[in-house]
Amino acid sequence: MPVRSLSSSVLTWPDAREVDEAVRRWVDRVVMIHPEVVRVGYFGSYARGDWGVGSDLDLIIIVDRSDEPFERRAARWDATELPVPTDVLVYTRDEWEDLSQRGRFYERVMREAVWMYPPLMGERQRPT
């Protein structure tokens, strides 16, 4: 979240590197307590490098399976420790595969995404 300097009235917003490092620490903890996690990454303005003051983080989590409906899954993932507001999207492996067959959203995410877990060769690992 924005932070007010002790000696100034100026608010500062976390930059891409700060956000990336915070997400990596969060992901390291999350995958230890959620064995169903298949993949985690982020997309959108922080991944593209065009973030600005007020930008949120678009986080995507792919899990092996879930009994909860899509609309309620994000509630299980507490991202409040991240330094910016975060939209969490949680897909099952099957749902993600289905999106890959028919969606612009899937193509956009795959084009922009910074994947953090698991680390894979040839994919973007750091923000530009």
N, C-alpha and C positions, 0 to 999 in steps of 0.2 A: 504494500500500500504506500501511498505517498508519505514522505517523511519530511517534517519541518525541521530545518536546521536550528540549532540552539541560538545562533547569533544572527539569524536572518528570518524574514517572514516568507522566504521563497520555499515553495514545495518542490521536492525533487521526486522523480519517478524512476523506479529501477530500470537500468538499461538491459539490453538483451543478454549480456554476459551474466549479470547478477541473476536474472530470471532463469537462464539455462543452468547455472550452478545450483540454484535452489531446487529446481525440478529434478536434477540428477540425484541430489541428496534425498529428496522425497521418494523418488522411484526406488532407490536402493533400499529404503525402509519398507516400502509397500510390497515389493516382490518377496520380501522375507516373510511377511505375514499373510500374503494372498497367493498361495501356490497355483491358483487358477489363472494367473496372469500369463498371457502368451506374448503380448507386445505392448509397449507404451511409447508414445511420442507426442509431439505437439506440432501444430500447423497454424496457419494464419499469419498475422502481422509479425509476431516474434520470430517465426520461422523464416518469413520472407525478408526480414530486416527493415520493414517499413513501420514499425511500432512507433507510438508516440505517447505523450502524457494521456492517461486514461485508457490505454489499450489493455484489453484483457488477454488471457492466455487460453488458447483452445487446445485442450488436452484430450488425447484419444487413448483409450485402454481397450485392448482386445483380450477377452477371457475365453477359456476353454468352453465353458457353458454357464448358464445362469437360469434359475427358476423364476427370477423376478422379471416383470415387464420392463422393456427398454426405458420407459419414462421414469421408473423408480430406481434404476440401478445406480445412478450417480450419487445417490444419498449415502451409499456405503463407503464412499471415497472422500475422506475429509482432506480437502486441499486448502484449508484456511491458513495453513502455515506458509503457503507460497506468497511471495511478495506483491502479487497483483491479483485482481479478481480472476477467477478461473472457471471456464465452462468445461465440465467433464462429460465426455461422451463415452459410454461403455457399450461395446458390441461383443456378441459372442463370435467365436471363430466362424460359425456357419453364416451368421448375418453379414460379417465382413466379406466372406467369400461371395455371398449373394450380391452385395453391393458392387463387388469387382466386376460382375457380369453386366451391370446395367446402369452405372451411375457416374454423373459428372462429379458428384461429391467425392467419390472414391478416387477418381482421376486427380482432382485438385489436391486432396490430402496426400496422395502418393507423390505428386510433383513437388509439394512444399515441405513435407514432413521432415522433422528432425527426430529420428528414432533413437530412443535411449535404452530400450530393453527389448530383446537382447541385442547386444552390439553386433551388427552385421557388416560384413565387408562390402564396400561399394555404395553404402548409403550415407547420407549426410549425418554426421555425428556432432557437429558444432554449428551454431548460427553463423550466418555470413555477415 
